[in-house]
Amino acid sequence: MRLTLPTAITLFRIALIPLFVVVFYLPFSWTNIAGAAIFFVACVSDWVDGYLARSMQLESPFGAFLDPVADKLIVVVIIVLLVQANPSIYVTLPSVIIIAREISISALREWMAQIGSSATIKVSFVGKAKTMAQMWALGFMIYSDPLLGFPIFEIGLTTYYLAAILTIVSMVIYLRAAWPVITRNG
C-alpha cells in the first residue's frame, strides 16, 4: 500500500482525536476555543482529503475505507465527551439516535458489500445535509460560550436536533434502498 496525500490527511484527522480529548479535559478557560479549532481543522481536513483524492485521482480502496472510519471516530468521541460534560436527556437523546444510526448504517454497508450490493446504498443529499448539520452543531456545542449575545450552546443543541431528525430520515432512505436486497437475502 502506497501512502497518498489524501490518506495521510485522513490519518492526521485520526491523530487529532487524542489531542482533542486532552484539550477537552484541560482545566483552562480557553479549552473550548482550542477544542472547537481542532474540530474545525478535522472538518476542513475531511473536505480537503476527499477533494484531493478526486482531483488528483488518488482514490484508493484503503482511503475509501479509512475516510468514513475517521469521520465516525471523531464524531462518536466528541458526542461521548459532550454527553459526559452535559449529562441530560436533551443532549443524550439525539446522541443515542446519531450513534445508533452510524453503527446501523455502517453494518448495513458492510453486509451489502459482502453480498456484492454496495452500489445500492450511496450517500444521499439528506446524508450530506445531516453531516453538515451535525458538524455545525458539534462545533457550536464544543465552543459553548455565548458569543456576541448569542447562546451558542443552545443554537448548537437546536441544530443537533435537526441533525438527529436528518439522521433518522437518511437512515430510512438507506433502509428503503437496501430493502429489496435485505428481503431477497434475508
N, C-alpha and C positions, 0 to 999 in steps of 0.2 A: 504494500500500500504506500502510495506517494502522498506526502502531506502537502495539500494545496493551501493557498492563502485563505480561501473561504473556510476550510476545515480548521485551520489554525485560529481563525477568528471565533469559530464556534467553540473550540477548546478554551479560548480566552474567556468566553462568556461563562463556561462551566467553572473556570477558575475564579470568577467574580463571586460565586456563591459563598464560599467560606469567608471571603473578605466582607461581603455584605453581612453575614451572621455576626462576625466580630464587631463590626461598626454598629450594628443594630443594638448590641448589648453594652457598648461603651457608655460610661456614666457622664457624658458631656452634653451640653446644650445643643451643639452643632451636629449631633449624630443623625438627626432626621434629615438635615440638608445633605450630609455626606451619603446617607443611605439612598435618598432619592436620586442623587447624582450617579451612584453606582448602578442603580436600577435603570436610569436613563441611558447610561452607556451600554448596558446589556440590551436594552430595547433597540437602540440605534445599531449595535453590532449585529443584531438579528437581521435587520433590514440589509445592512451592508454585506454580510456574508452571502445572503441569497442573491442580491444584485450582482455581486462579483462572480458568483458561481455561474449565473446565467449569462452575463455579458462577456465573461472571459472563457466561456464554455469549459468550466472546471467542475461541472456537476459530477458527482461520483456516488456510487451506492453507499459508501461509508458516510459521506457528507449528508446524503438524504436520510440516513438512519440517525445520525448524530444530532442534526439540527433540531428536530422536534423533541428529542430527548433533552437537549439543553434547555429548550423553551419550557418544557414541563417541569424539569428540576427546579429552575429558578422560580417559576410561578408557585409551585407547591411549597417550596421552602419559605417564600415570602408570605404566603397565605397562612402557613402554620405559625410563623412568628407574629403575624398581625392578630391572629385569633388568641394566641397566648398573651399578647400585650393588651388586647381588648376583649376580655372574656365575657361576651354577651351573646344572646341569641341573635341579635341584629347583625353581628359580624360572622358568627358561626354558621347560620343557616345558608347564606349564599356561598360560603366557603365549602361547605359539605356538598352542595349542588355542583359547584365548579370542579372540585377534586373528583367526585364520583363520575362526572361526565368524562373527565380526562382519562380516568382509568378504563371506563367502559368503552370509549371510542378507540383508545389505543389497543385494547384487547380485540375489539371488532376488526380493526385494520390488520392486526397481526393474523387473526384467523382467516380473514378474507385473502390475505397474501398467501397463506399456506394452501388454500384451495384454488389459487390462481384467479381470484376475482377482485384483486385490489383496485383495478380501474373503476369499479362500481362506485366507490366512495372517495371522491376527490374533495378537496377543500372547497366549501361553498362561500358565497358572498356573506351569508349570515355568520359563518365561522370566522371570517376575517373581521367582520364588524364586532363580533364577540371578543375577539382577541384585542382589537383596538380599545374597546370599552374597558376591558379587563386591565390593560396596561395603564390607561389613564387613571382608572380607579385605584389600582395598587400604588401608583406613583403618588397620587394625592394622599392616600391613607398613610403611606410611609412618611411623607413630609409632615402631614397632620396639623401643623400650627396654622392659626388664622393668618391670612395674607391680605393686606390692604382692606381689612374688614370682612373679607370673605371667609366663611367657615370651611376651610379646605378639607378637613377630615370628613365632614358631613357631605360635602359635594362628592368626595371620593366614594363614600359609602352609598350614596344615591346612585352613582354611576356603576358601582359594584352590583347593585340590584339589577340594573339594566343588563350588565354583563351576565348575571345569573339567568335572567329571562332569555337572553340570546343564546346562552349555553343550552337551555332546555330546547329551544326552537332548533338550534343546529343539530342537537342530538336526535331529535325527531326526524329531521331531514336525512341524516346519515342512516338511521334505522329504516326509514321508508325506502331509501335507495338500496339498502342491503337486504331488505325483507324477502324478495324473491329468491335470493341465494340462500338465506337462512332457512327458509321453509323447504327449499329443494334439497339442502344438505343437512338439515336438522337431525 
